[in-house]
Amino acid sequence: MSLWILAEYAAWAVSAAILLWMLADMLRVDRDYDEELLTSSREGELE
C-alpha cells in the first residue's frame, strides 16, 4: 500500500469518528435540554 492510500483510509476513519461524535452529542443535547430552551433567542435567560 502506498502512503496516499493509507492517508485516505485515515481520513475516512477520522471522518467516521467525527460523525459518530456528532450523533452522540446530538442525542445527549436532545436528552438533556428542552426544545424550547434550545430554540429560544434569549441567551442566558432561563424561565
KOLLO-949860 format. One record per residue (C-alpha): residue in one letter; z, x, y. Coordinates in steps of 0.05 Angstrom, whole numbers, padded with zeros to 5 digits, always signed. Layout:
<recs>
AZXY
...
</recs>
This chain:
<recs>
M+00000+00000+00000
S-00016+00024+00069
L+00033+00026+00126
W-00003-00032+00161
I+00005-00079+00102
L+00079-00062+00098
A+00085-00075+00172
E+00050-00142+00164
Y+00098-00162+00108
A+00157-00140+00151
A+00132-00182+00209
W+00125-00243+00165
A+00195-00232+00138
V+00224-00227+00209
S+00185-00289+00228
A+00212-00328+00169
A+00283-00305+00184
I+00277-00328+00257
L+00250-00395+00234
L+00309-00405+00186
W+00358-00384+00241
M+00327-00434+00290
L+00331-00490+00239
A+00404-00474+00223
D+00421-00472+00297
M+00385-00538+00309
L+00426-00571+00254
R+00491-00541+00279
V+00479-00563+00351
D+00458-00632+00327
R+00523-00638+00286
D+00570-00610+00340
Y+00543-00644+00403
D+00527-00715+00422
E+00455-00731+00440
E+00477-00760+00507
L+00511-00694+00526
L+00450-00654+00507
T+00403-00696+00548
S+00448-00700+00609
S+00424-00668+00673
R+00495-00655+00698
E+00514-00585+00678
G+00587-00571+00662
E+00609-00643+00672
L+00640-00677+00612
E+00655-00750+00618
</recs>
